[in-house]
Amino acid sequence: MTKENEIFIEKTEDRVNEKGIQLVNLGERIDRIGFGNLSIIQLPKDFCYGIDAVILGDFAAKLVLGKGLKQKSQVKRLMDLGTGTGIIPLILSHKTEIPEIYGLEVQEDSVDRGQRTMELNCLDDRVKILRGDVSNFLNTDIKGMKGTFDMVVSNPPYVAFASGIKNANAPKHIARQETTASLDDFVKAGAELLRDKGHFLMVHRPSRLAELVFSMKTQGIEPKTLRFVSPMEDKPPNILLIHGIKNGGSELEVMSPLIVYQSGSVYSEEIQNIYER
């Protein structure tokens, strides 16, 4: 089973597309993501995606396919808020047949890398990586997207404004800590983008569950499914997955915990199945 950051060595000609345009810049690398033949362009010194993006992508895919959740969904249009270099759209392009997938990201370099990743995988007609700040993007060029999405997903920065230690590496700091947009901004943006009865999914930290649920309900998104994720069976959860429905009815299902590792660095059977499907 291939882990998410397995590196493969690309030949010189792999760095350009069929038009002769260079797709990989100095310091970047091409990593296979473990889903089909898909690869992602990353700059290791800035930021590389982690397992939380993988499990959120699978959580969303299962909802689209009607597996593991009660409510089936016809998802034709999806937005990923704070997409980074586009890992979640990339995973969902493999696991689902969603025809229109968008990712929104504030960092210009990440947007550029994400766009080149989609071109590298010949997905640039289906997956669009856009630049925008979650806190004010509805007032920009894409304000016409309001109420047009069937599903919104997000893997936002986990650390609240002015909390934690500031990372000297600016891209890593922005990816991990709220800088321009708060948790509430992400939820509000999701609510604005979704159609009535549209689906909202997020991965976050258990320590912010109360804040997250309050924000969702304030914005008219009713929490429907909650799942905690633990690094190992005997460890407390350090990640949560939550699913809500815009203007949905009141009923919350708590799923069985997801365990990431069965021992050492060996993935659990469920995580291995995520990569195999």
Secondary structure as UniProt FT lines:
FT   TURN            4..5
FT   HELIX           12..15
FT   TURN            18..19
FT   TURN            26..27
FT   STRAND          29..32
FT   TURN            36..37
FT   STRAND          39..43
FT   TURN            44..46
FT   HELIX           51..65
FT   STRAND          77..81
FT   TURN            84..86
FT   HELIX           87..95
FT   STRAND          100..105
FT   HELIX           108..120
FT   TURN            121..122
FT   TURN            124..126
FT   STRAND          127..131
FT   TURN            134..136
FT   HELIX           137..139
FT   TURN            141..142
FT   HELIX           143..145
FT   TURN            146..147
FT   STRAND          149..154
FT   TURN            161..162
FT   HELIX           170..176
FT   HELIX           183..193
FT   STRAND          194..204
FT   HELIX           206..208
FT   HELIX           209..218
FT   TURN            219..220
FT   STRAND          221..230
FT   TURN            233..234
FT   STRAND          239..246
FT   STRAND          253..254
FT   STRAND          258..259
FT   STRAND          261..263
FT   TURN            264..265
FT   STRAND          266..267
FT   HELIX           269..276
//
